[in-house]
């Protein structure tokens, strides 16, 4: 059933307009919410999990009205916030048992089985007796997703889940989410890391300054950047000039100079060759050109 968001606004008491007329249809499966820090992603997440009230607008989650049926929505929701903390006094299995109790699994035998299965699924069964706050960063993040999944929710919201994880843990984490999304579940993955979106999500939105700048499939965003990525070769002195003229994606040492990838509608004054874009190129192109943060006068 997914999530329907209509004309959603959030204005803080200090006048900061954090969300401006957000309209989104979020289907089942993995949905990517991409954008820089401060784009409004966390504000939107906190509203969707009923931790914050919007200033105006309507949100429907799996047929429930967020403003009127918060209790019902919380029962079908799993949430992993960006700044998730563990209680120092709990061992790993005790913490997950506590999370299971909070989510409504009251029978002890059912809870024990659910906890053991979940620890197995996220690869933490061997450290079940270790205190949760003594786990490594990657293990903590896996325990975080375990508490979000323990009651088999219909909607799972994860906020910046892979920040600070090494590549192996990041892939492992994304695989956990992908497996969960196969069961008719809606998963919102909010991140500023493009790789998290490009490898897992069929549908996505790009947020900037409280607004939705793009909505659709990652491939559609990619198409917008075709013919907008350029490879140019410059000397060391020219590198600083290029950096001021165009958004630079990468610089690679090449002989006495540099090979530079830039995104722009066109490149003047350099011998530039077109280069096939990836989603990161498309993201930078959107942020710098489409959203008028960069001008090439």
Wavefront OBJ file of the C-alpha trace (Angstrom):
o trace
v 0.000 0.000 0.000
v 2.886 2.349 0.646
v 2.843 5.956 1.810
v 1.087 9.003 0.390
v 2.284 12.486 1.381
v 0.296 15.566 0.317
v 1.201 19.266 0.744
v 3.356 18.586 3.788
v 4.932 21.600 5.499
v 7.027 22.064 8.612
v 7.838 25.544 9.891
v 9.849 25.723 13.129
v 9.116 28.400 15.759
v 12.271 30.288 14.668
v 10.739 30.699 11.196
v 12.886 28.044 9.484
v 10.731 26.469 6.736
v 12.189 22.941 6.927
v 9.657 21.288 4.572
v 7.897 23.160 1.758
v 4.843 21.560 0.125
v 6.179 18.003 -0.030
v 4.147 15.704 -2.309
v 5.366 12.112 -2.554
v 3.954 8.676 -3.371
v 6.208 6.030 -1.831
v 5.516 2.494 -3.120
v 6.376 -0.832 -1.465
v 9.993 -1.929 -1.845
v 13.121 0.147 -1.296
v 12.674 3.902 -1.665
v 15.713 6.178 -1.603
v 15.582 9.662 -0.113
v 18.722 11.464 -1.215
v 20.003 14.913 -0.385
v 22.707 16.904 1.391
v 22.727 17.414 5.150
v 20.147 20.066 6.028
v 17.882 19.230 3.069
v 14.952 18.327 5.350
v 15.295 14.537 5.180
v 15.499 13.963 8.957
v 12.560 16.324 9.583
v 10.475 14.298 7.118
v 11.560 11.007 8.746
v 10.632 12.266 12.226
v 7.185 13.309 10.995
v 6.592 9.924 9.320
v 7.429 8.020 12.520
v 5.106 10.301 14.553
v 7.875 11.901 16.615
v 7.132 15.371 15.243
v 3.956 17.079 14.096
v 3.844 18.809 10.706
v 2.644 22.413 10.393
v 0.203 21.374 7.657
v -0.485 18.614 5.146
v -1.737 15.035 5.039
v 0.111 11.729 5.379
v -1.400 8.292 4.743
v 0.668 5.244 5.805
v -0.701 1.864 4.687
v -4.247 3.234 4.834
v -3.855 4.948 8.232
v -4.097 8.717 8.704
v -0.919 9.888 10.466
v -2.680 12.753 12.250
v -5.490 10.586 13.665
v -4.137 7.011 13.933
v -0.654 7.367 15.413
v -0.991 4.322 17.665
v -1.939 2.050 14.742
v 0.902 3.441 12.626
v 3.500 2.926 15.354
v 2.458 -0.754 15.526
v 3.341 -1.326 11.835
v 6.473 0.825 11.842
v 10.166 0.053 12.314
v 12.577 2.963 12.777
v 16.349 3.303 12.898
v 17.254 6.940 13.621
v 20.583 8.475 12.668
v 21.687 8.933 16.293
v 20.530 5.584 17.646
v 21.827 4.862 21.169
v 21.968 1.656 23.200
v 21.426 1.359 26.922
v 24.729 0.518 28.607
v 23.148 -1.944 31.037
v 21.795 -4.295 28.340
v 23.538 -7.195 26.683
v 22.877 -7.564 22.951
v 20.154 -10.211 23.316
v 18.598 -8.379 26.301
v 18.352 -5.174 24.300
v 16.624 -6.953 21.412
v 14.278 -8.693 23.862
v 13.431 -5.272 25.331
v 12.757 -3.910 21.805
v 10.516 -6.913 21.076
v 8.538 -6.277 24.269
v 8.079 -2.623 23.364
v 6.819 -3.594 19.908
v 4.066 -5.756 21.402
v 5.526 -9.299 21.444
v 4.314 -10.185 24.949
v 4.734 -13.985 25.137
v 8.204 -14.867 26.411
v 8.619 -18.049 24.315
v 7.592 -16.251 21.092
v 9.917 -13.408 21.960
v 12.892 -15.698 22.618
v 12.456 -17.392 19.250
v 12.069 -14.024 17.457
v 15.185 -12.616 19.149
v 17.332 -15.681 18.357
v 16.204 -15.725 14.708
v 16.841 -12.008 14.296
v 20.313 -12.203 15.889
v 21.100 -15.025 13.458
v 19.801 -12.996 10.499
v 21.954 -9.957 11.263
v 25.049 -11.991 12.157
v 25.123 -11.148 15.874
v 24.223 -14.492 17.445
v 27.848 -15.162 18.443
v 28.048 -11.864 20.360
v 24.598 -12.123 21.950
v 26.087 -11.896 25.479
v 28.265 -8.870 24.757
v 27.044 -5.544 26.141
v 25.384 -3.618 23.305
v 27.436 -0.465 23.824
v 30.655 -2.526 23.481
v 29.848 -3.691 19.915
v 31.766 -2.339 16.909
v 30.183 0.439 14.809
v 28.983 -1.980 12.141
v 27.570 -4.396 14.727
v 25.718 -1.553 16.478
v 24.145 -0.555 13.184
v 23.096 -4.181 12.595
v 21.563 -4.370 16.070
v 19.770 -1.123 15.245
v 18.197 -2.643 12.139
v 17.377 -5.816 14.134
v 15.276 -3.781 16.617
v 13.524 -2.089 13.685
v 12.688 -5.454 12.053
v 11.896 -7.607 15.126
v 8.094 -7.246 14.889
v 7.940 -7.655 11.059
v 6.722 -4.106 10.346
v 5.039 -3.036 7.099
v 7.047 0.198 6.950
v 10.731 0.561 7.873
v 12.427 3.953 8.018
v 16.208 4.206 8.294
v 18.002 7.540 8.560
v 21.630 7.758 7.312
v 22.292 4.074 8.107
v 25.715 3.589 6.501
v 27.547 6.773 7.510
v 30.892 5.794 9.022
v 30.679 2.121 8.015
v 33.455 0.459 6.029
v 32.541 -0.758 2.497
v 32.019 -4.390 3.596
v 29.627 -3.423 6.409
v 27.820 -0.982 4.094
v 27.141 -3.741 1.555
v 26.068 -6.139 4.312
v 23.678 -3.539 5.702
v 22.164 -2.811 2.283
v 21.679 -6.546 1.697
v 19.793 -6.845 5.013
v 17.432 -4.076 3.915
v 17.010 -5.564 0.429
v 15.990 -8.924 1.922
v 13.454 -7.208 4.188
v 11.978 -5.278 1.241
v 11.059 -8.490 -0.603
v 8.107 -9.142 1.745
v 5.741 -6.399 0.538
v 7.366 -3.945 2.916
v 8.005 -0.250 2.314
v 11.547 0.766 3.267
v 12.624 4.404 3.190
v 16.383 4.770 3.078
v 17.364 8.362 3.845
v 20.993 9.102 2.974
v 23.480 11.536 1.462
v 25.562 8.615 0.118
v 24.666 8.081 -3.541
v 25.933 4.480 -3.598
v 23.317 3.451 -1.026
v 20.579 4.467 -3.474
v 22.017 3.360 -6.813
v 22.544 -0.251 -5.740
v 19.237 -0.902 -3.958
v 16.353 1.442 -4.837
v 13.915 1.293 -7.764
v 12.335 4.621 -6.862
v 13.834 7.717 -5.254
v 13.416 11.388 -4.413
v 16.063 14.078 -4.226
v 15.518 16.727 -1.560
v 17.172 20.114 -1.315
v 16.371 23.057 0.979
v 13.103 21.474 2.131
v 11.753 20.725 -1.343
v 11.555 17.701 -3.625
v 13.805 18.453 -6.595
v 13.471 15.080 -8.343
v 11.132 12.091 -8.046
v 11.350 8.896 -10.100
v 13.642 5.982 -10.915
v 17.425 6.410 -10.433
v 17.819 5.612 -14.163
v 15.622 8.621 -15.037
v 17.833 10.906 -12.972
v 20.818 9.378 -14.715
v 19.354 10.218 -18.141
v 19.167 13.891 -17.163
v 22.968 13.933 -16.826
v 23.735 12.289 -20.163
v 25.995 14.555 -22.192
v 26.673 16.675 -19.079
v 29.788 14.867 -17.786
v 33.145 15.820 -19.281
v 36.721 14.601 -19.027
v 39.416 17.218 -19.504
v 43.209 17.156 -19.142
v 44.823 20.135 -17.442
v 48.142 21.231 -15.949
v 48.586 21.753 -12.223
v 48.136 25.511 -12.596
v 44.922 25.111 -14.603
v 43.403 22.758 -12.017
v 42.489 25.626 -9.664
v 40.869 27.562 -12.519
v 38.739 24.577 -13.541
v 37.688 24.083 -9.932
v 36.297 27.631 -9.846
v 34.480 27.282 -13.190
v 32.837 23.869 -12.919
v 31.736 21.343 -10.268
v 34.608 18.818 -10.191
v 33.725 15.161 -9.562
v 37.210 13.648 -9.565
v 40.862 14.467 -10.235
v 43.378 11.808 -11.276
v 47.143 12.485 -11.634
v 48.176 12.085 -15.272
v 51.842 12.546 -16.203
v 52.726 16.145 -15.307
v 49.078 17.221 -15.150
v 45.611 15.996 -14.156
v 42.617 14.251 -15.676
v 39.540 15.985 -14.314
v 35.857 14.955 -14.499
v 33.391 17.839 -14.340
v 29.627 18.189 -14.760
v 28.272 21.050 -16.855
v 25.929 21.719 -19.762
v 29.004 22.647 -21.788
v 32.712 23.222 -21.240
v 34.405 26.223 -22.851
v 38.105 26.817 -23.367
v 39.226 23.218 -22.763
v 39.537 20.154 -24.961
v 36.733 18.170 -23.308
v 35.385 14.734 -24.169
v 31.969 13.472 -23.106
v 31.892 10.771 -20.420
v 29.059 8.343 -19.482
v 27.430 9.448 -16.190
v 26.783 7.445 -13.050
v 24.251 8.376 -10.346
v 26.830 10.398 -8.435
v 27.444 12.532 -11.530
v 23.677 12.989 -11.930
v 23.328 13.991 -8.271
v 26.055 16.627 -8.543
v 24.613 17.879 -11.849
v 21.204 18.298 -10.206
v 22.586 20.001 -7.122
v 24.894 22.377 -8.976
v 23.141 23.132 -12.272
v 19.446 22.349 -12.003
v 19.195 23.970 -8.589
v 21.108 27.089 -9.650
v 23.888 26.944 -7.126
v 26.517 27.278 -9.824
v 26.765 29.807 -12.647
v 29.262 29.776 -15.471
v 29.312 33.422 -16.510
l 1 2 3 4 5 6 7 8 9 10 11 12 13 14 15 16 17 18 19 20 21 22 23 24 25 26 27 28 29 30 31 32 33 34 35 36 37 38 39 40 41 42 43 44 45 46 47 48 49 50 51 52 53 54 55 56 57 58 59 60 61 62 63 64 65 66 67 68 69 70 71 72 73 74 75 76 77 78 79 80 81 82 83 84 85 86 87 88 89 90 91 92 93 94 95 96 97 98 99 100 101 102 103 104 105 106 107 108 109 110 111 112 113 114 115 116 117 118 119 120 121 122 123 124 125 126 127 128 129 130 131 132 133 134 135 136 137 138 139 140 141 142 143 144 145 146 147 148 149 150 151 152 153 154 155 156 157 158 159 160 161 162 163 164 165 166 167 168 169 170 171 172 173 174 175 176 177 178 179 180 181 182 183 184 185 186 187 188 189 190 191 192 193 194 195 196 197 198 199 200 201 202 203 204 205 206 207 208 209 210 211 212 213 214 215 216 217 218 219 220 221 222 223 224 225 226 227 228 229 230 231 232 233 234 235 236 237 238 239 240 241 242 243 244 245 246 247 248 249 250 251 252 253 254 255 256 257 258 259 260 261 262 263 264 265 266 267 268 269 270 271 272 273 274 275 276 277 278 279 280 281 282 283 284 285 286 287 288 289 290 291 292 293 294 295 296 297
